[in-house]
Amino acid sequence: MKGDQIWRVHADSSVWQTGRYTVFEGSHRWKLPSLRCSACGVVWGDGTVCYPWVDLSSLPNQKPLKGNVVCVVSAEELELYRGQVRPLLGVDLPLPPATNFGPFKGRHTAGKVFDFNLFLGEHMLSRAAYEKLREKGTLSLGATAVQVKNRKGEVLDYVELHVLPRAELGAPKIQEPRQLYCQVCGFDQRSLPEPLVIRRSSIPAKEEVFQLKDNTGVLLCTESFRDSVLSLGLTGIQFEPVSVV
Ligand SMILES: [Zn+2]
């Protein structure tokens, strides 16, 4: 909440260093197509933006929106798909190319299972951990059940948090040589300022976990959320302090 210390959330790096990080291989039910930008020539999509509660089954042309296929379109075509999705989203939120919708379905293919699975922009945790955090009153975010089976075919009871792109940088990004940034489509390889600084006025009033709007691969949380995670001894997650201006 406003005034709190804000923390950056990472997957537990001790797990990453040993190469045993958790992999849930799969996809969400739907996703926006990727974009081929006529201005910069880059083909790209941002898989870190997920709205798992949004149901696209009412849309007329499902094939290009299937989560497990790669579909590449022009900016004009992408805008048509965005126009179809916006009313279903209900609020004005970013819709970059390859935004994911609907429940995640997949298989646990590598690594040990921890309370949190934050691999490659996923925002998942075990239902037991989710319910403990809810009981403590430090997590009001909604969550959608994910459908993940392990190698024995058993269902892993995980949920995906409804995290949204909210926070804004409090200092400009840094453009190193050879890093691309396209003002037309938003493709952006620029580096984040170090140390990471976020703008206080952009911290959401009620959400305990949220993404950085300027780079949705960055996950942030409040002090009370971190305190609860640590006091419950939940695994698979680490925290780093972030400056606020
Ligand atoms: Zn571009």
Boltz pocket constraint, residues with backbone or C-beta under 6 A from the ligand:
constraints:
  - pocket:
      binder: B
      contacts: [[A, 37], [A, 38], [A, 39], [A, 40], [A, 41], [A, 42], [A, 182], [A, 183], [A, 184], [A, 185], [A, 186], [A, 187]]
      max_distance: 6.0
